[in-house]
Every structure is written in C-alpha cells, then in structure tokens.
Amino acid sequence: MDYCALDDNKLAVLSKTDDNALEELLLRYKGLVKSIARRFFIKGGDVEDLISEGMIGLCKAVRTFDGKSSAAFSTYAYVVVSHDMINAVKKQSSEKNLIFSNALPIKDAEGKTGGVNPEEPIMFEDETKQLDNLLKSILSPLEYDVLNEYMAGLSYGEISK
C-alpha cells in the first residue's frame, strides 16, 4: 500500500491497526512537533524533552482520532500536542518538582558540602584580620574610624556628626 498517497485523516484511522501507517504519520508530523516545542521552555530541560512529550502527544492524537468529526487530523494533532507540552511545562514548574529542577547531578555535586567548604569561614576570618591590620597601619585613626562607620552603613551626614 502506498501510504504517501493517503491523506492524513485516512492515515490516522488506518494507523490504529497498521504500524507502517503509524510510522508514516509520525514522520509527517515530526516537524510540527518540533515547531511547537520551540515555543516552550522547561527549566532544567531542553527542547528534546519537549519533543519527546510532543511525540507522545502525537501518538495519543493518533489513538484517539476517530475520523468521524469535521475536524481535520492536522488540527486535532496540533491541539493535542500543544496541550500535552503545556501540561509538561506546568508539571515541571509545579511546587513539588522544584527540588528536582534545582538539584545538581551527582557528578557535579561531588566534593561539595552544602556549597561551602568548611575551611572557608576560618580562612575568611584570618584574611579579615590581616586586612584590618593593614588598614590600621596605612590609615590615620580618624580615617580608620570613618571607614568603619561607612562600612557599617552610616550616611555621610551621620559620619560627619
């Protein structure tokens, strides 16, 4: 049978029982799925994830299309694929999936303890003391006091008083 010669509606009905018809229909509509996928964004995902969701939606459209309504298969497929992609984006950005969206792959997290090296606070304290001693040796006592008040967040007016 020449599947290329069949229109989409007939091919969709035939694809319920014929795998070759289904394959032809999926090939015809893969471009549509890709173009719809480019309009959306999944945090932590990529376009390929959306294309996969879209292809699943396309299979669902093929399975549920009855050919008896006045709607063309192309319109029906567009609606089903778009709806499935929107649902995938909503599902991914839901509260319960935020932990997965912000997670690091294990290979990227190796050697990290909460994002802070336990030695960093001690090293920061030592560097702060060294910087403070350097400033005391360079600045006059008045300049040093003004700098400390400025670093504490006081305005110029408050410092001048």
BELPEBEL-V631620 format. One record per helix or strand of 2 or more residues. SS is the DSSP state (a for helix, b for strand). FROM is the first residue (numbers start at 1). TO is the last residue. If there is no record, write none. Layout:
SS,FROM,TO
SS,FROM,TO
This chain:
a,3,5
a,8,14
a,19,37
a,47,64
a,73,92
a,95,101
a,106,109
a,120,138
a,141,151
a,156,160
